[in-house]
């Protein structure tokens, strides 16, 4: 890649949680940073990010925005526990297909894709699996299924002219998070938070600045000859006991720890029932308190082996989990 000051990197979803940190870190290194999203973000303008607007699902607007770029970091996706499959597919699959197509047509040489460990999460515990773990035959999450389809497309697109890599960060938290921690706090305040299962399940978590660092490292390492080209990497810190971590968040928020419990089998059944009711009633614009996938996420272990990331990226987290919590709650 040419001199950083003249290297143009476009970040899809730069206005989001992780995307903002990636844009910030790229700017600090001297890259020319562009964003592509449907809306305008004042904080990106203040940072010095050049904003391009359009819809990922509209190929012409993607091609127009990508023209002149040297590399793309594709973080934008539709995230959620419920909704219409077509909506998830449109953003996560068709949108990614347009990104790849534009990269090929415009001779963009690098594409870093933000995936998720959910692409390999079916209905069983995952304890220390590495990247050899296969995609499940059946998915219980439309988000996970469409992200898996998109990830496969990105990795298959790797070639001598377009180098690609997929990063799978797990449960990202930190300042600016509008999803994970706020949902936990809101559920606690409403008295809806319950430990699913015995409370001993282990998970990976990832502090957001570490996640951003890995994306930037991927961009800089990625070449056709690089060992990371065409591969996916798990990213996480831990494992930690999910409910101990949750209670740390609640304690730092001035809230009581969660002690109420529900068995995994009951939570899974309740999730299945809620999904059935929502489906037959045609209600898709709802954030349900429980689904089968949520029950699995809250009641089962899911943590991964990060040996390959540490080896191929020479990566060691800059911030510990405790550092991340300190930064999240600093006043």
N, C-alpha and C positions, 0 to 999 in steps of 0.2 A: 504494500500500500504506500502511496506517495506521502510526502510530508504532511504531518497531522493538520497543520494550519490550513492546508488546501484540501484536506480530505473531508468530503461531505457525507455525513451519516444521517440517515432518516430513521427516526424512531416512531413506529406506529404505537398509538396509545401513550404518547409521552406525557399527556396531561394526567394520567392515572398515577396510582401509588408507586409502583415499581418504576414505571416509565419516567417519572419526574426525577428520581434518583439517578437513573441511567443517563438522562440528559444532563443533569448537573455534573456528573463525574466525567462525561465526555467533554463538556465545555472546559472543565478544569484542566484537562489534558491538552487542550488546544484544538480540538476538532471543531469543524463547522457543523452545528447540529440543527436539524430540521425535524419537525413533527408532522404527522398526518392524522387528522381526526375530523370529526364532524363539527365540533364546536371550537370556540376561541377560549384560550386559557390565559388570563392575565398574568399568572405567576410564571408561565413560560416566556411571555413577552419580557417580563422583568429580568429573567435569567439571561436573555439574549438568544433564545431559540426562535428560529424562523418557522412560522406556522403555515402549513399548507392544509387546505380543507377539502373534504370529500368523504365518500362512503367507500369502505373497503369492498363492498359488494358490487361496486360500479367500476368495471375494469378501466374504462377511459379515464376516470378521475385518478385512479391508482397510477396509471402509466404517466399521466401528466405530472403528478406529484413526485414520482420517482425519477423523472428525467433529470439527468445531471448528477445523480447520486453515485457514490462509490461503494456504499455498503448500507445494509438495512438491518435494524434490530426490530423484530416483529413481536411486540408485547401485547398488542390489542387482541381482545377476545371477549366473547359473551360468557360471563360467569354467573352461575346460579344453581340452585338446587331443584328448581322447578320451572316449567315454561313449555312452550311449544317446540317440538323437535326441529321443525322447519326454521325457527328463529336461531337456534343454536347452530344448525347446519349452515345457514346462510352466512353468519359472521365468522364462525370458526373454520369451516371447510371452504366455502366459496371465497371468503375473504383471503384465506391463506393461498388458495389456488391462484388468485389474482396477483398476490405478492410474488409468487414464484414465476408466474408468467411474465410479469413486468421485469423482474430481475433478469430473466433470460433475454427478453427482447432488447433491453437497454444495456446489456453487457455489464450488469452490476456483479461484482465478483464475490461478495460475501453476504450471507444472510444468517443471522443469529435468531433462533426462534425460542420464545418463552413457552415451554410446555408445562407439564404438571405430572407429579407422580401418580395422580389419579388415572392416568392412561393405562396403568398396569394393575389397578385395584379392582378386583372383582367382588367376591363375597367372603374372602378368607383373610386371616391375619397375614401380614407380611413382616417378617422379622429378619432384618439384615440382608435382604436380597440385593444383588448387584444388577447391572444393566442387562444381564442375560435373561432376566425374567421375561416371560412372554406376555403379550397382551391377552387379557381374558377373552373367553369366547362370548360371554354375555356381560353387558354393562348395566348397572342400576342407576346410572346418572347420564343424562343427555349431554351434560357438559363434558364429562370424562370421555364418552364415546366419540363425540365430534372432535375433541382435542386429540384423541388417538388417531383418528383418520387424518387430521391435519399434520400431526407429527410424522406419520409414515410418509406423507407426501413430501415434506421438507427434507427428510433424510434420503429419500429416493431421488430427489432433485440434485443431490450432491454430484458434482462432475468436475472435469478439468477446467471448466470455465466459470462455474458457480460453486463455491464452497459453502456448505451448510452445516449447522450444528444445532442441537436442541438441548436446552437447559431445563431441568425439572426441579424447580425450587419448591420446598414443602412448607406450608403454613407460614407465610411471610408476615412478620409483625414489625412495628416500629412507628415513629412519628409520621403522621399523615395517613395512617391506615384508616380506611372508612368501612372496613368489612369485618375482619376477624375479631379484633378486640372490642369495637363498638357493639357488635352483635352479642358477645359474651356479657358485657356490662348491661345492655338493654334487657337481655333475658333474665339476668339476675335481679334487676330492679323490678321486673314484672312477676317475679316468683316462678318463672317457667324453667329455670335451669336445674337439671337433675343429672346426677352421675349415671351414665349408662353402663350397665355391667358391674363388675366388682371394683372398678376404679383403678386397676393396676395396669391398664393398657399403656403401652409405650409408643411415642410418636417422635418424629423429627419436627423441629421448628427452624425457621431461618430468619435472622435479623436482616432487615431490608438492605442495609448498606453492604452487607456481605453478598447478598443476592445481586445487587447492582455491580459490585466488583467483579463477580464471575462473568457477567454478561460483557463487561468491557474487556476483560482478559480474553474471553472467547473471540471477540472482534479482532483483537491484536494478534492472537495466536493463529487464527484460522487462515489456512492456505490449502491449495490442493494436496500438498505433501504432508500436511500436519496430521498427527494421529487423531486429532479430534474431528476431522472432516467426516461428515456423514454419520456421526454418532450422537447418541443421547447420553446425558449425564444427570444423575441424581445429585441434588444439592440440599443439604440440611445440616442441622446441628442437633446433637443429642445422641441417643434418644433420651427423652424425659417422660415422666409419667404425665399423661395429658391432664389429669385432674389436679395434680399438684401444681402444674404450670398455670392452669386455669385459676386456681385459688391464689396463686401469687399475684395474678392480674387483679383479681377481686380485692385482695388485701391492699394493694397499692392504690386501688380506686376508692378505698374507704368503705368497702362493702364486706358483708359477712361471707365466709367461705361456703361453698356449696356442700351440703351433706346429704340431702335427699337423694334417693336412688330409685332407679327403675331397671328391671332386668333387661338384658339385651333382647331376649325373645319377645318380651312385651313391647319394647320400643320398636323393634322391627315390624311387629304386627300392626302397631298403631301407625307407623309410617306407611305400610302397605295400604291400610284402610284409608288414610288421608289421601294418598295418591289416587286410589280408586274413586273416592268421592269427588275429588277435584276434576278428574278426567271425565266422569259421566256428566258432571254439571257444567263442563266446558270452562272452568275457571283456571286460567293459566297465568294471569297477572297477579299472582299471590306468592308471598314468601312463607311457605308452610313451616310450622314449628318442628315437624318431623317428617322424614321420608325414609325409605329403606336405606338409601345411601348415607343419610345423616346418621342413622342408627349405627351403621357400620363404621363410619368415621369416628363417632364418639365412643363406641364400645369395643372396637377391635384395635390391635396393635398394627401400626404401619410405619416402619422405619427402614432405612436403607443403608447399604454399604457405599461409602464415599471414596473408596480407595482409588478408583480410576480417575475421579475428579482431582484428587490430591496429587496423583502421579502425573497426569497429562497436563494439568494446569499449574503444577507446583503451587497449589493453593492451600493456605491455612487461613481460617477465618480471622479477620482483623478484630472483630468484636465478639465477645462471648455472649451467651444468652443473658447473663446477668447485666453485662454492659448494655445490651439492647433494651432490657427492661428499665434500666436507669435512664437511658436516653428517652424512652417512651414517656416516662412519668416525671421527667425533670421539669421544674417550675421556673 
